[in-house]
Amino acid sequence: MGAPSARALPSEVILGFDKLLAFPNPVNEVSARLVAGGVVLLTVTAIVTGQLWITVLIAYGFVARVLAGPTLSPLGLLVTKVITPRLPVAPRYVPGPPKRFAQGIGAVISIAAAVLTLALQMNAAAYAFLGILIAAATLEAVFAFCVGCWAFGFLMRVGLIPDAVCEQCSDVSARPVHP
């Protein structure tokens, strides 16, 4: 199991949470783009069919990916364990912290959509949040432009996120957005 990190709590070491709740760094951008495509498909399905309960599944996926990368996310596992390995495409690794930040933004937006529709019956507002998800996930899936990563880079440049959070990506905006 290797030596535990200096910051690991005894319960994390004993129960293996230090590995379970770890976000990958680096992240295979091919897999990230495929997950984004899955988010687009799920979100469009929820809107087109009017089955807004699917928003809960979308929100769960984002929260799971924030906490543990693909480990607890059915969509993440499908992409990383089944789809990506079968593609004739070389992996393209990018820093993990901006991707985790992007998943966090997706979690906030999808949780807001779920609460708006299921708890408050404010479907029009929920559709607006789902539209934002579709736009951002489409940019990632189709054009390899990660809105959350761009925001992460901006926040690093203005000093709200310390360079130590992601030393290899302190200037994410300088990286190419296309593979």
Stockholm file with secondary structure:
# STOCKHOLM 1.0

chainA/1-179         MGAPSARALPSEVILGFDKLLAFPNPVNEVSARLVAGGVVLLTVTAIVTGQLWITVLIAYGFVARVLAGPTLSPLGLLVTKVITPRLPVAPRYVPGPPKRFAQGIGAVISIAAAVLTLALQMNAAAYAFLGILIAAATLEAVFAFCVGCWAFGFLMRVGLIPDAVCEQCSDVSARPVHP
#=GR chainA/1-179 SS CCCCCTTCCHHHHHHTHHHHTCCCSSEEHHHHHHHHHHHHHHHHHHHHHTCTTHHHHHHHHHHHHHHHGGGGCHHHHIIIIIIHHHSSCCCCEECHHHHHHHHHHHHHHHHHHHIIIIISCCHHHHHHHHHHHHHHHHHHHHHCCCHHHHHHHHHHHTTSSCGGGCGGGTTGGGSCSCC
#=GC SS_cons         CCCCCTTCCHHHHHHTHHHHTCCCSSEEHHHHHHHHHHHHHHHHHHHHHTCTTHHHHHHHHHHHHHHHGGGGCHHHHIIIIIIHHHSSCCCCEECHHHHHHHHHHHHHHHHHHHIIIIISCCHHHHHHHHHHHHHHHHHHHHHCCCHHHHHHHHHHHTTSSCGGGCGGGTTGGGSCSCC
//
